[in-house]
């Protein structure tokens, strides 16, 4: 059972070293390899990775493609093979085009991640060495200095005027002072003085600490997982769904009514079925998926020329629909510095 950070805040150093099979000389190569195999690399990718074919097939399971595919099947069954071919082609082209665009964007984003290589100074077998951040494991002794990124959740064992910027987690612009001594009663959050959290960085001072959690097991990892698991539909998705359900309600009322009236008046039920099918096809905007995808893809290409990667095509519509964008969280989305841009007197004059 994994312990919480409050446990590591008050546990004594000897127990901490014993729990992770390490010492003040750091992990040896064999133990480090064992921990890497046990806990996994110090990185987390919260995107739901599935085979490309599965991703492509999953794109068909949305209201508009399903509606069009049903009409395609009905048209084929009643002998309207040309109409069925046109509808099927529109669905296939729109979904394939959107999938190719998003797949390329995802691959480009992954290649950008590979270009970033962060080195962390750790104590291994009595020697200070620099290793990639992804190779940091629980039990590693990490040396911290100004500018260093906190590579995991860390219990501090030595500090000298250590201040840590936690603005990416708390929004607070003022760095928090950290100390190494064990606390009898840990804080309830980021105010715990002897714990450094992944997602923050050192602004000044020196420190040494023992990593007790990495990757998804960190406090930052739990927050990221919680946020990513509650992915909401975009305004564009909701608008398309409302439109499709409106069409479905029209069809559920109008198509059976046309079928019954035509059959009762003319007495030819096969002809009535063909006519009702034609009405259903006429009510459905077969070209809508393709036109929407082409327009969104064009927007993504325009953004790409400005060196912006669009991973989800639907986000283009949301971005274009904005009139005013308001942001908060100083330090998370800003430079964590206050800059005087302009000042006015009481009468509004500069």
GULOLUM-994087 format. One record per residue (C-alpha): residue in three letters; residue number from 1; y, z, x. Coordinates in steps of 0.02 Angstrom, whole numbers, m for minus. Layout:
<atoms>
ATOM  residuo  num      py      pz      px
ATOM      ALA  NUM       Y       Z       X
...
</atoms>
This chain:
<atoms>
ATOM  residuo  num      py      pz      px
ATOM      UNK    1       0       0       0
ATOM      UNK    2     169     m51      71
ATOM      UNK    3     297      90      88
ATOM      UNK    4     477      78      28
ATOM      UNK    5     624      83     149
ATOM      UNK    6     662     262      93
ATOM      UNK    7     496     316     169
ATOM      UNK    8     538     237     337
ATOM      UNK    9     711     315     334
ATOM      UNK   10     646     493     351
ATOM      UNK   11     477     473     438
ATOM      UNK   12     473     534     619
ATOM      UNK   13     467     409     763
ATOM      UNK   14     292     453     825
ATOM      UNK   15     216     424     653
ATOM      UNK   16     311     261     640
ATOM      UNK   17     245     198     807
ATOM      UNK   18      68     251     762
ATOM      UNK   19      72     163     593
ATOM      UNK   20     111      m6     674
ATOM      UNK   21       1      18     829
ATOM      UNK   22     148       4     947
ATOM      UNK   23     244     108    1075
ATOM      UNK   24     415     117    1153
ATOM      UNK   25     357     m23    1269
ATOM      UNK   26     334    m136    1117
ATOM      UNK   27     181    m230    1057
ATOM      UNK   28      59    m308    1176
ATOM      UNK   29      15    m492    1156
ATOM      UNK   30    m151    m459    1067
ATOM      UNK   31     m78    m338     940
ATOM      UNK   32      71    m453     908
ATOM      UNK   33     m50    m597     873
ATOM      UNK   34    m151    m485     757
ATOM      UNK   35       5    m432     661
ATOM      UNK   36      63    m613     646
ATOM      UNK   37    m105    m659     569
ATOM      UNK   38     m99    m506     454
ATOM      UNK   39      81    m513     392
ATOM      UNK   40     115    m700     414
ATOM      UNK   41     266    m786     492
ATOM      UNK   42     437    m708     466
ATOM      UNK   43     499    m841     347
ATOM      UNK   44     485    m873     162
ATOM      UNK   45     496   m1031      62
ATOM      UNK   46     518    m989    m123
ATOM      UNK   47     506   m1168    m183
ATOM      UNK   48     348   m1204    m279
ATOM      UNK   49     261   m1328    m167
ATOM      UNK   50     133   m1439    m250
ATOM      UNK   51      55   m1605    m201
ATOM      UNK   52     173   m1751    m228
ATOM      UNK   53      58   m1829    m358
ATOM      UNK   54      55   m1667    m459
ATOM      UNK   55     245   m1656    m450
ATOM      UNK   56     260   m1835    m511
ATOM      UNK   57     139   m1807    m656
ATOM      UNK   58     227   m1645    m704
ATOM      UNK   59     387   m1746    m728
ATOM      UNK   60     309   m1828    m881
ATOM      UNK   61     296   m1660    m971
ATOM      UNK   62     470   m1650   m1044
ATOM      UNK   63     526   m1687   m1224
ATOM      UNK   64     594   m1864   m1202
ATOM      UNK   65     452   m1938   m1098
ATOM      UNK   66     323   m1858   m1214
ATOM      UNK   67     409   m1930   m1367
ATOM      UNK   68     419   m2103   m1289
ATOM      UNK   69     238   m2098   m1232
ATOM      UNK   70     182   m2051   m1408
ATOM      UNK   71     279   m2199   m1478
ATOM      UNK   72     205   m2308   m1341
ATOM      UNK   73      29   m2258   m1394
ATOM      UNK   74      65   m2284   m1579
ATOM      UNK   75     141   m2456   m1544
ATOM      UNK   76     m12   m2505   m1443
ATOM      UNK   77    m131   m2446   m1581
ATOM      UNK   78     m44   m2549   m1715
ATOM      UNK   79     m46   m2705   m1608
ATOM      UNK   80     132   m2702   m1540
ATOM      UNK   81      75   m2720   m1360
ATOM      UNK   82     240   m2795   m1298
ATOM      UNK   83     341   m2652   m1369
ATOM      UNK   84     220   m2525   m1297
ATOM      UNK   85     233   m2608   m1127
ATOM      UNK   86     423   m2601   m1129
ATOM      UNK   87     428   m2418   m1180
ATOM      UNK   88     296   m2370   m1051
ATOM      UNK   89     388   m2464    m915
ATOM      UNK   90     552   m2375    m952
ATOM      UNK   91     468   m2205    m943
ATOM      UNK   92     376   m2248    m783
ATOM      UNK   93     528   m2320    m695
ATOM      UNK   94     646   m2177    m741
ATOM      UNK   95     525   m2039    m689
ATOM      UNK   96     473   m2127    m529
ATOM      UNK   97     653   m2161    m478
ATOM      UNK   98     704   m1979    m508
ATOM      UNK   99     550   m1916    m416
ATOM      UNK  100     582   m2026    m263
ATOM      UNK  101     764   m1971    m253
ATOM      UNK  102     725   m1785    m267
ATOM      UNK  103     575   m1798    m149
ATOM      UNK  104     682   m1881     m15
ATOM      UNK  105     818   m1749     m36
ATOM      UNK  106     692   m1608     m19
ATOM      UNK  107     620   m1684     140
ATOM      UNK  108     794   m1706     213
ATOM      UNK  109     835   m1523     176
ATOM      UNK  110     672   m1467     260
ATOM      UNK  111     714   m1570     415
ATOM      UNK  112     884   m1484     424
ATOM      UNK  113     798   m1315     420
ATOM      UNK  114     688   m1366     566
ATOM      UNK  115     844   m1401     671
ATOM      UNK  116     898   m1219     657
ATOM      UNK  117     807   m1109     784
ATOM      UNK  118     859    m925     792
ATOM      UNK  119     801    m822     940
ATOM      UNK  120     774    m634     930
ATOM      UNK  121     765    m516    1080
ATOM      UNK  122     611    m404    1066
ATOM      UNK  123     517    m285    1179
ATOM      UNK  124     342    m350    1213
ATOM      UNK  125     228    m256    1334
ATOM      UNK  126     375    m172    1421
ATOM      UNK  127     478    m331    1443
ATOM      UNK  128     625    m400    1345
ATOM      UNK  129     590    m577    1287
ATOM      UNK  130     671    m699    1166
ATOM      UNK  131     557    m763    1029
ATOM      UNK  132     589    m871     874
ATOM      UNK  133     635    m769     721
ATOM      UNK  134     480    m831     628
ATOM      UNK  135     370    m745     759
ATOM      UNK  136     445    m571     734
ATOM      UNK  137     314    m455     658
ATOM      UNK  138     309    m276     591
ATOM      UNK  139     295    m160     741
ATOM      UNK  140     412    m260     852
ATOM      UNK  141     549    m166     942
ATOM      UNK  142     709    m266     923
ATOM      UNK  143     866    m254    1030
ATOM      UNK  144    1027    m279     933
ATOM      UNK  145    1201    m323     994
ATOM      UNK  146    1359    m400     923
ATOM      UNK  147    1324    m564     834
ATOM      UNK  148    1137    m537     813
ATOM      UNK  149    1053    m572     647
ATOM      UNK  150     943    m433     579
ATOM      UNK  151     770    m517     581
ATOM      UNK  152     687    m401     456
ATOM      UNK  153     701    m229     380
ATOM      UNK  154     723    m113     530
ATOM      UNK  155     716      74     560
ATOM      UNK  156     841     113     698
ATOM      UNK  157     785     221     844
ATOM      UNK  158     936     203     960
ATOM      UNK  159    1118     159     922
ATOM      UNK  160    1286     156    1009
ATOM      UNK  161    1435     125     894
ATOM      UNK  162    1330       6     790
ATOM      UNK  163    1416     m78     643
ATOM      UNK  164    1326    m201     529
ATOM      UNK  165    1401    m329     410
ATOM      UNK  166    1305    m315     245
ATOM      UNK  167    1425    m423     145
ATOM      UNK  168    1291    m552     104
ATOM      UNK  169    1196    m413      15
ATOM      UNK  170    1332    m299     m53
ATOM      UNK  171    1492    m403     m54
ATOM      UNK  172    1580    m267      45
ATOM      UNK  173    1695    m340     178
ATOM      UNK  174    1700    m182     285
ATOM      UNK  175    1552    m166     406
ATOM      UNK  176    1439     m16     381
ATOM      UNK  177    1409     108     522
ATOM      UNK  178    1226     136     566
ATOM      UNK  179    1147     282     657
ATOM      UNK  180     975     313     728
ATOM      UNK  181     935     491     677
ATOM      UNK  182     806     519     541
ATOM      UNK  183     877     573     374
ATOM      UNK  184     801     707     265
ATOM      UNK  185     858     622     106
ATOM      UNK  186     876     434     114
ATOM      UNK  187    1010     343      19
ATOM      UNK  188     968     245    m135
ATOM      UNK  189    1014      76     m63
ATOM      UNK  190    1110     m10      76
ATOM      UNK  191    1201     151     118
ATOM      UNK  192    1047     220     208
ATOM      UNK  193    1119     251     383
ATOM      UNK  194     964     222     491
ATOM      UNK  195     900      65     403
ATOM      UNK  196     959    m113     438
ATOM      UNK  197     915    m244     309
ATOM      UNK  198     868    m425     331
ATOM      UNK  199    1012    m538     277
ATOM      UNK  200    1144    m440     374
ATOM      UNK  201    1210    m455     552
ATOM      UNK  202    1284    m347     689
ATOM      UNK  203    1472    m351     708
ATOM      UNK  204    1491    m227     852
ATOM      UNK  205    1396    m100     954
ATOM      UNK  206    1217     m91    1017
ATOM      UNK  207    1054     m37     939
ATOM      UNK  208     867     m38     950
ATOM      UNK  209     750     m29     802
ATOM      UNK  210     572     m50     743
ATOM      UNK  211     535    m187     618
ATOM      UNK  212     437    m119     470
ATOM      UNK  213     450    m267     350
ATOM      UNK  214     469    m455     371
ATOM      UNK  215     487    m610     263
ATOM      UNK  216     450    m585      78
ATOM      UNK  217     410    m399     104
ATOM      UNK  218     591    m361     150
ATOM      UNK  219     720    m299      25
ATOM      UNK  220     810    m465      44
ATOM      UNK  221     646    m558      12
ATOM      UNK  222     617    m462    m150
ATOM      UNK  223     792    m505    m211
ATOM      UNK  224     770    m689    m167
ATOM      UNK  225     601    m696    m254
ATOM      UNK  226     670    m612    m410
ATOM      UNK  227     816    m734    m421
ATOM      UNK  228     709    m889    m391
ATOM      UNK  229     579    m835    m521
ATOM      UNK  230     710    m836    m659
ATOM      UNK  231     767   m1014    m642
ATOM      UNK  232     870   m1063    m791
ATOM      UNK  233     884   m1234    m869
ATOM      UNK  234    1043   m1328    m832
ATOM      UNK  235    1169   m1373    m966
ATOM      UNK  236    1112   m1554    m946
ATOM      UNK  237     930   m1507    m981
ATOM      UNK  238     980   m1407   m1135
ATOM      UNK  239    1088   m1551   m1199
ATOM      UNK  240     948   m1677   m1180
ATOM      UNK  241     825   m1561   m1268
ATOM      UNK  242     944   m1535   m1415
ATOM      UNK  243     965   m1723   m1432
ATOM      UNK  244     777   m1754   m1426
ATOM      UNK  245     739   m1621   m1556
ATOM      UNK  246     873   m1697   m1668
ATOM      UNK  247     787   m1866   m1652
ATOM      UNK  248     618   m1787   m1688
ATOM      UNK  249     685   m1703   m1846
ATOM      UNK  250     758   m1869   m1905
ATOM      UNK  251     593   m1957   m1871
ATOM      UNK  252     488   m1821   m1957
ATOM      UNK  253     591   m1847   m2115
ATOM      UNK  254     635   m2032   m2110
ATOM      UNK  255     476   m2115   m2042
ATOM      UNK  256     352   m2039   m2169
ATOM      UNK  257     479   m2073   m2308
ATOM      UNK  258     495   m2257   m2257
ATOM      UNK  259     306   m2271   m2243
ATOM      UNK  260     274   m2200   m2418
ATOM      UNK  261     413   m2296   m2505
ATOM      UNK  262     366   m2462   m2422
ATOM      UNK  263     180   m2434   m2458
ATOM      UNK  264     209   m2387   m2640
ATOM      UNK  265     326   m2533   m2674
ATOM      UNK  266     232   m2672   m2582
ATOM      UNK  267      56   m2601   m2592
ATOM      UNK  268      19   m2659   m2413
ATOM      UNK  269      m8   m2497   m2317
ATOM      UNK  270     m41   m2582   m2149
ATOM      UNK  271     124   m2674   m2160
ATOM      UNK  272     206   m2510   m2212
ATOM      UNK  273     134   m2426   m2058
ATOM      UNK  274     198   m2565   m1944
ATOM      UNK  275     370   m2554   m2023
ATOM      UNK  276     374   m2364   m2007
ATOM      UNK  277     324   m2380   m1824
ATOM      UNK  278     464   m2505   m1797
ATOM      UNK  279     587   m2381   m1875
ATOM      UNK  280     524   m2242   m1760
ATOM      UNK  281     543   m2355   m1608
ATOM      UNK  282     716   m2407   m1666
ATOM      UNK  283     771   m2226   m1683
ATOM      UNK  284     713   m2182   m1508
ATOM      UNK  285     826   m2226   m1361
ATOM      UNK  286     696   m2303   m1245
ATOM      UNK  287     826   m2347   m1113
ATOM      UNK  288     903   m2171   m1109
ATOM      UNK  289     790   m2098    m972
ATOM      UNK  290     814   m2247    m858
ATOM      UNK  291    1003   m2257    m884
ATOM      UNK  292    1024   m2070    m856
ATOM      UNK  293     918   m2074    m698
ATOM      UNK  294    1011   m2224    m628
ATOM      UNK  295    1180   m2141    m657
ATOM      UNK  296    1126   m1976    m582
ATOM      UNK  297    1046   m2064    m433
ATOM      UNK  298    1208   m2159    m406
ATOM      UNK  299    1301   m1994    m403
ATOM      UNK  300    1176   m1922    m279
ATOM      UNK  301    1198   m2074    m166
ATOM      UNK  302    1387   m2053    m172
ATOM      UNK  303    1366   m1869    m124
ATOM      UNK  304    1248   m1919      17
ATOM      UNK  305    1385   m2028      92
ATOM      UNK  306    1487   m1868     106
ATOM      UNK  307    1338   m1782     192
ATOM      UNK  308    1287   m1680      39
ATOM      UNK  309    1103   m1667      m6
ATOM      UNK  310    1066   m1662    m192
ATOM      UNK  311     893   m1585    m219
ATOM      UNK  312     899   m1591    m409
ATOM      UNK  313     974   m1743    m493
ATOM      UNK  314    1023   m1646    m650
ATOM      UNK  315    1142   m1540    m546
ATOM      UNK  316    1253   m1694    m527
ATOM      UNK  317    1297   m1687    m712
ATOM      UNK  318    1333   m1500    m705
ATOM      UNK  319    1446   m1523    m554
ATOM      UNK  320    1540   m1666    m637
ATOM      UNK  321    1565   m1565    m797
ATOM      UNK  322    1660   m1426    m707
ATOM      UNK  323    1846   m1408    m739
ATOM      UNK  324    1872   m1245    m645
ATOM      UNK  325    1750   m1163    m523
ATOM      UNK  326    1775    m975    m501
ATOM      UNK  327    1682    m881    m365
ATOM      UNK  328    1672    m700    m312
ATOM      UNK  329    1574    m597    m185
ATOM      UNK  330    1687    m587     m33
ATOM      UNK  331    1585    m619     122
ATOM      UNK  332    1444    m706      32
ATOM      UNK  333    1534    m867     m10
ATOM      UNK  334    1687    m843     100
ATOM      UNK  335    1724    m805     283
ATOM      UNK  336    1737    m618     248
ATOM      UNK  337    1919    m624     306
ATOM      UNK  338    2080    m605     208
ATOM      UNK  339    2204    m746     241
ATOM      UNK  340    2382    m748     173
ATOM      UNK  341    2409    m922     100
ATOM      UNK  342    2569    m894       0
ATOM      UNK  343    2679    m753     m64
ATOM      UNK  344    2805    m743    m207
ATOM      UNK  345    2947    m627    m254
ATOM      UNK  346    2964    m544    m425
ATOM      UNK  347    3051    m700    m494
ATOM      UNK  348    2911    m816    m440
ATOM      UNK  349    3004    m893    m293
ATOM      UNK  350    2914    m926    m129
</atoms>
